[in-house]
């Protein structure tokens, strides 16, 4: 088992051990961190009470084989520990039980790559799959025929992500045209189309578990849009493409636009600790933590003093309040903290241990990073002794997607640009 233990070191890796008697033990520094200086040492006071691992090369605990082409995404069961479902460009969906060696089921969905997966809330035997422009619904108990129970063809462009609401009967499908289709999976019909929020590809979507009629989307126009999907209109738009004078992002990352590739929101049972926030994976290598309620509250405070002029006035006001940094509503996890040096493709909250404690990000720089952002919540600021980067895993391939399981081991699942899914154990 590989975890945050000082015994697993190599010449490229430094660890701090709270029990160390060596006062000159080197402090682990990411070579990407601003002001990194090789050979810098910690004082005994700095060493005491701290345990961290910043640079790690670890081997996968397991390799899941079943796909014939690049894997695209993965999800893990919350109700059945060890159940992992993966998808690939081969048009197949594989069901794995981590207690067993081989794939338990291989579903041939179609000829198009499978771009996204999600379970039906409350019934994980029902699986929704996006392939091309279609959303298909399958029941795992139907055997090997794999005939779809339902097929929804409302999207006009290829779908990038689907997600089910945990509080209602809706499914959202974000597509290349910038539209988001809201489907009522109980009534089996289209409920709403969200459009005009994105001028380019809509790459990611999430429902807000604490707001039954609100969703949040991100796109390759670098915009994060908050929606009231019952009315089909945006509540606020945050434009990451606008210059941010307070950001510590370096100039080299400017060559990678701040496209939004992935959004993660905490589950409702950890919101009391985490707050009503979302994590945003950006194309310039930054992971942003945004306080959604603060964003919407600032919007309401601005619009409450003005007469309403219809739905478009709200959207216009949103466009005028693009950044949240002035109100300390955004935490930037960037290169200066040891972050990614290329686009961040996926972000997720940890499901193991103290749930939500870690923000886990994977990127095109062939690395997965664990951010202990609860430290930031506890301190309320970033200080010299606030090491948010808890763990960095160096990989050999770019990350397409990742997810975590609630288990104590074999709890990190990674889909990279190969056909083999990697399983890691992180303590």
C-alpha positions in Angstrom: 0.0 0.0 0.0 1.4 3.4 -1.0 0.4 6.5 0.9 1.8 9.5 2.6 4.6 7.6 4.5 8.2 8.7 4.7 9.4 5.2 4.0 8.3 5.4 0.3 11.0 7.8 -0.9 13.4 8.0 -3.8 16.2 10.4 -4.9 13.5 12.7 -6.4 11.3 12.7 -3.3 11.7 14.4 0.0 9.3 13.8 2.9 9.1 15.5 6.3 8.6 13.2 9.2 7.2 14.7 12.4 9.3 12.2 14.4 12.5 13.0 12.7 15.5 13.9 14.9 17.3 15.6 12.1 16.9 19.4 12.4 18.3 19.9 8.9 15.8 17.6 7.2 15.0 19.2 3.8 11.6 20.7 3.3 9.8 19.3 0.3 9.4 21.9 -2.3 7.7 21.7 -5.7 10.2 22.8 -8.4 7.3 24.8 -9.8 6.7 26.7 -6.6 7.6 30.4 -6.7 10.9 31.1 -5.1 11.8 27.4 -4.8 15.4 27.1 -3.8 17.3 23.9 -3.9 18.8 23.0 -0.6 16.5 25.1 1.6 16.1 23.5 5.0 13.5 23.6 7.7 14.0 24.6 11.3 12.9 22.2 14.0 9.9 24.4 14.7 8.9 24.1 11.0 9.3 20.3 11.0 7.4 19.8 14.3 3.8 18.7 13.8 4.0 18.6 10.0 3.7 15.6 7.7 3.5 16.0 4.0 4.5 14.4 0.7 4.8 16.6 -2.3 6.5 14.6 -5.0 5.8 10.9 -5.4 6.3 8.3 -8.0 4.0 5.4 -7.1 2.9 2.3 -9.0 -0.8 1.6 -9.5 -2.2 -1.0 -7.1 -4.3 -2.4 -9.8 -4.7 -2.2 -13.6 -8.2 -2.7 -14.9 -8.4 -4.2 -18.4 -11.4 -4.4 -20.6 -11.3 -1.6 -23.0 -9.9 -1.7 -26.5 -9.2 2.0 -26.9 -8.5 5.1 -24.7 -10.5 5.3 -21.6 -12.5 8.5 -21.2 -14.3 8.6 -17.8 -15.0 6.6 -14.7 -17.5 6.6 -11.8 -17.5 4.8 -8.4 -20.4 3.5 -6.5 -21.2 5.1 -3.1 -23.6 2.2 -2.1 -21.4 -0.8 -3.1 -17.8 -0.4 -2.2 -15.4 -1.6 -4.9 -17.8 -1.1 -7.8 -16.3 1.0 -10.5 -17.7 1.7 -14.0 -15.5 3.0 -16.8 -16.1 4.1 -20.4 -13.9 4.4 -23.5 -13.5 5.5 -27.0 -14.3 2.0 -28.1 -18.0 2.6 -27.3 -17.9 0.2 -24.4 -18.7 0.5 -20.7 -17.0 -1.9 -18.3 -18.2 -2.8 -14.8 -15.4 -3.7 -12.4 -15.6 -5.3 -8.9 -12.2 -4.4 -7.3 -12.4 -7.7 -5.3 -12.1 -9.5 -8.6 -9.4 -9.6 -11.3 -11.3 -9.1 -14.5 -14.2 -6.9 -15.7 -17.5 -8.3 -14.6 -19.5 -6.9 -17.4 -18.7 -5.3 -20.7 -21.5 -3.3 -22.4 -21.2 -2.5 -26.1 -23.1 0.8 -26.2 -22.4 1.7 -29.8 -19.7 2.8 -32.3 -19.3 6.3 -31.0 -17.0 7.0 -28.0 -18.7 7.1 -24.6 -18.0 10.6 -23.2 -19.7 10.4 -19.8 -21.5 8.2 -17.2 -23.8 8.7 -14.2 -25.8 6.5 -12.0 -29.5 7.1 -11.3 -29.7 8.6 -7.8 -31.1 6.0 -5.4 -30.8 3.1 -7.9 -27.3 2.4 -9.1 -28.5 -0.5 -11.2 -29.7 2.1 -13.7 -26.9 3.7 -15.7 -27.0 6.7 -18.0 -24.5 6.9 -20.8 -23.7 9.7 -23.3 -22.5 8.6 -26.7 -22.3 11.0 -29.6 -25.5 13.1 -29.5 -27.5 10.5 -27.5 -28.1 9.8 -23.8 -28.9 6.2 -23.2 -30.4 4.5 -20.1 -29.4 0.9 -19.2 -30.5 -1.6 -16.5 -27.6 -3.8 -15.4 -30.0 -6.6 -14.6 -31.1 -7.1 -18.2 -28.2 -9.4 -18.9 -25.9 -9.3 -21.9 -28.4 -8.0 -24.5 -27.6 -4.4 -23.4 -30.7 -2.9 -25.1 -31.2 0.6 -23.9 -34.3 1.2 -21.8 -34.5 4.8 -23.1 -32.6 6.9 -25.7 -32.8 10.6 -25.5 -31.8 12.5 -28.7 -32.4 16.1 -27.7 -28.8 17.4 -28.2 -27.9 18.6 -31.6 -24.1 18.4 -31.0 -21.9 15.8 -29.4 -22.4 15.5 -25.6 -19.5 16.2 -23.3 -20.9 15.4 -19.9 -24.1 14.2 -18.3 -25.1 14.4 -14.6 -28.2 13.5 -12.6 -29.6 15.7 -9.9 -29.6 14.1 -6.5 -32.6 16.1 -5.4 -34.9 15.7 -8.3 -35.7 13.7 -11.4 -33.6 15.7 -13.8 -30.6 14.9 -16.0 -28.4 17.5 -17.6 -26.5 17.0 -20.9 -23.9 19.6 -22.0 -22.8 19.6 -25.6 -20.4 21.0 -28.2 -22.9 23.6 -29.3 -22.9 25.3 -25.9 -26.4 24.1 -25.0 -27.5 22.2 -22.0 -30.5 19.9 -22.2 -32.4 19.3 -19.0 -34.2 16.0 -19.3 -37.0 14.8 -16.9 -36.0 11.2 -16.5 -39.3 10.3 -14.7 -41.5 11.8 -17.4 -39.0 10.8 -20.1 -39.2 14.1 -21.9 -37.2 17.3 -22.4 -37.8 19.8 -19.6 -35.7 22.8 -20.7 -32.9 23.9 -23.0 -30.3 26.2 -21.5 -28.7 28.3 -24.2 -27.0 31.6 -24.8 -24.9 31.2 -21.7 -21.9 29.9 -23.7 -20.5 31.1 -27.0 -18.5 27.9 -27.5 -18.4 24.3 -26.3 -20.1 23.6 -23.0 -17.7 21.0 -21.5 -19.1 20.4 -18.0 -22.2 20.7 -15.9 -23.3 20.1 -12.3 -26.5 20.5 -10.4 -26.2 22.3 -7.1 -27.4 19.8 -4.4 -28.5 22.6 -2.0 -30.5 24.4 -4.7 -33.0 22.1 -6.4 -33.6 24.4 -9.4 -30.0 25.6 -10.0 -27.1 24.3 -12.0 -23.7 25.4 -12.9 -21.8 25.0 -16.2 -18.4 25.7 -17.7 -17.2 25.9 -21.2 -14.3 26.5 -23.7 -15.3 30.2 -23.8 -13.7 30.3 -20.3 -17.1 31.1 -18.7 -18.7 29.7 -15.6 -22.4 30.1 -15.8 -24.9 29.7 -12.9 -28.4 28.9 -14.0 -32.0 28.8 -12.7 -33.0 26.0 -15.0 -36.6 26.1 -14.0 -36.7 29.4 -15.9 -34.1 28.6 -18.4 -32.0 31.6 -17.8 -28.5 32.4 -16.3 -28.2 33.9 -12.9 -24.6 35.0 -13.2 -21.6 34.5 -15.4 -18.0 34.5 -14.3 -15.5 35.1 -17.1 -12.1 33.6 -16.5 -10.9 34.9 -19.8 -10.8 38.4 -18.5 -7.4 39.5 -17.2 -7.0 39.1 -13.4 -4.4 41.5 -11.9 -4.4 39.7 -8.6 -3.8 36.2 -10.0 -0.3 34.8 -9.5 -0.6 32.8 -12.7 2.7 33.2 -14.6 3.0 34.5 -18.2 3.9 31.1 -19.7 0.4 29.9 -18.7 -1.2 32.7 -20.8 -0.5 30.5 -23.8 -3.1 28.1 -22.4 -6.5 29.9 -22.2 -8.5 29.5 -19.0 -10.9 27.1 -20.6 -13.1 25.3 -18.1 -12.8 21.5 -18.5 -14.4 20.2 -15.3 -16.5 21.4 -12.3 -17.0 19.6 -9.0 -19.4 20.4 -6.2 -19.5 18.8 -2.7 -22.2 16.4 -1.8 -25.0 17.8 0.4 -23.9 16.0 3.6 -20.5 17.8 3.6 -21.7 21.2 2.6 -21.8 22.3 6.3 -18.1 21.9 6.5 -17.1 22.8 2.9 -19.6 25.6 2.3 -21.6 26.1 -0.9 -18.7 26.1 -3.2 -17.4 24.6 -6.5 -14.0 23.5 -7.8 -13.1 24.6 -11.3 -10.5 22.9 -13.5 -9.0 25.4 -15.9 -7.0 25.1 -19.1 -4.3 27.4 -17.8 -3.3 24.9 -15.1 -5.3 26.6 -12.2 -7.8 25.0 -9.9 -10.2 27.6 -8.5 -12.4 27.2 -5.5 -15.4 29.5 -5.8 -17.9 30.4 -3.1 -21.1 30.1 -5.2 -23.4 31.6 -2.6 -21.2 34.6 -2.2 -21.2 35.1 -5.9 -25.0 35.0 -6.0 -25.3 37.1 -2.9 -23.2 39.8 -4.4 -25.3 39.7 -7.5 -28.5 40.0 -5.5 -27.1 42.9 -3.6 -26.3 44.7 -6.8 -29.6 44.0 -8.4 -31.8 44.7 -5.4 -31.2 48.4 -5.7 -32.2 48.5 -9.3 -35.6 48.0 -10.9 -35.8 44.7 -12.8 -36.1 44.9 -16.6 -36.7 41.3 -17.3 -34.5 38.2 -17.5 -31.9 39.9 -19.7 -31.1 42.5 -17.1 -30.0 39.8 -14.6 -27.6 38.3 -17.2 -26.2 41.7 -18.0 -25.5 42.4 -14.4 -23.8 39.1 -14.1 -21.5 39.9 -17.0 -20.4 43.1 -15.3 -19.3 41.2 -12.1 -16.9 38.8 -13.7 -14.3 38.1 -11.0 -14.8 37.2 -7.4 -11.3 37.9 -6.0 -12.0 41.4 -4.8 -14.4 39.8 -2.2 -12.0 36.9 -1.4 -14.6 34.5 -2.8 -12.0 32.6 -4.9 -9.0 30.5 -3.9 -6.5 30.0 -6.7 -4.5 26.7 -6.6 -1.9 27.5 -9.1 1.8 26.9 -10.0 2.9 29.1 -7.1 1.5 26.5 -4.7 3.0 23.6 -6.6 0.0 23.3 -9.0 -0.3 22.1 -12.6 1.9 23.3 -15.5 -0.6 22.4 -18.2 -4.4 22.2 -18.5 -6.3 20.6 -15.7 -8.7 18.1 -17.2 -10.6 16.9 -14.1 -11.3 17.8 -10.5 -13.1 15.9 -7.8 -13.7 16.0 -4.0 -12.3 13.0 -2.1 -14.8 10.3 -1.1 -12.5 8.5 1.3 -11.5 9.3 4.9 -12.8 12.7 5.9 -15.0 13.2 2.9 -14.3 16.4 0.9 -11.1 17.1 2.7 -9.1 16.9 -0.5 -9.6 18.5 -3.8 -8.0 16.1 -6.4 -7.0 17.4 -9.7 -5.5 15.6 -12.8 -4.0 17.3 -15.8 -2.2 17.2 -19.1 1.1 17.6 -17.2 0.8 13.9 -16.3 0.2 14.5 -12.7 -2.5 14.1 -10.0 -2.5 16.5 -7.1 -4.2 16.3 -3.7 -5.0 19.7 -2.2 -5.8 19.7 1.5 -8.1 22.7 1.2 -9.6 22.1 4.6 -6.4 23.8 5.9 -7.5 26.9 4.1 -10.9 26.7 5.6 -9.5 26.3 9.1 -7.0 29.2 8.7 -9.1 31.4 6.4 -6.0 32.4 4.4 -2.8 31.1 2.7 0.2 31.4 4.9 3.8 30.2 4.9 2.8 27.2 7.1 -0.3 26.4 5.2 0.9 23.7 2.8 -2.2 23.1 0.7 -0.5 20.6 -1.7 -0.7 17.4 0.2 0.3 14.9 -2.4 1.5 14.9 -6.0 1.5 11.7 -8.1 3.7 11.7 -11.2 2.2 9.6 -14.0 3.4 8.6 -17.5 0.3 9.7 -19.4 -2.1 12.6 -19.5 -5.2 12.3 -17.3 -8.6 12.2 -19.0 -10.7 11.6 -15.9 -10.5 10.5 -12.3 -12.8 9.6 -9.4 -12.4 8.3 -5.8 -14.1 5.5 -3.8 -15.1 5.5 -0.1 -12.6 2.7 0.6 -9.5 2.9 2.8 -7.4 1.5 -0.1 -7.7 1.2 -3.8 -9.6 4.5 -3.6 -8.2 6.5 -6.6 -9.3 5.6 -10.1 -7.6 7.2 -13.1 -8.5 7.1 -16.7 -5.5 8.3 -18.8 -4.8 8.3 -22.5 -4.3 4.5 -22.6 -6.9 1.7 -22.6 -6.0 0.5 -19.1 -7.6 2.1 -16.0 -5.2 2.6 -13.1 -6.2 2.1 -9.4 -4.1 3.7 -6.7 -4.2 3.4 -2.9 -3.9 6.7 -1.1 -3.8 7.0 2.7 
